[in-house]
Amino acid sequence: MPRLLVLADLHLDKWTAARRIPLALMPTGSFDQFDMVILAGDVVDKPKVRLAPALGQIGRYIPLDRVQVFPGNHCFYDHVLDGEDRLAQIVTTAGAHYAQCRSLTLGQARILCCTLWTDLIHPTIHPDIIAADLERGMNDYRYIRIAGSGYRRATPGRTRAIHQQHLAWLRGELTRPHDGPTIVVTHHAPILDQLGTTGTLRHAYGSDLTGFISEMRPSCWLYGHTH
Ligand SMILES: [Fe+2]
């Protein structure tokens, strides 16, 4: 049976700065058993400079032709939300695969990958108040820019719009019949409880998609970002 490994939030630039290589701590051959490895976001900050070296480091332990990559929020730091073509180019030039909004096949399993972002929906607090808190409190809205229609800071409204696009893509894929398990892999969480963050800032980490999950019934949903 084919085997899948999902890793998120490696933050390899932080480890490199600390002169540590986390993958080297694994016993030799640890990754040989996996037919597919998905890096579900936050491989590094500043991807235009740091992503290619990080993938080179990963490639010493995991054959990159088995590696699927899609971005987390940190993968847009010092970059632009509408710059995924550049991320895809860096990933594919390194020899890995870019998996944003892609349906992958592994044996009988269908694997749906996307960043997801968050919906800012709270049962009693208006989304504009949530957005203002995130803009004040989250580095995402300090270090990520938007290039199109005038260069400017990313906003929670813009990431919410991308969330809506990604959720619509997931709905479309999950509506397609599939004879086998369907695994959803996202960077942001599809739940709001158990996030380890309280107050309005937890709306930068996840969304309450329990209704969506009950309706669409994927076999499982794996996510990162909540460390
Ligand atoms: Fe993240």
Residues whose N, C-alpha, C, O or C-beta is under 5 A from the ligand:
A	BS01	LIG	D42 G72 N73 H74 H225
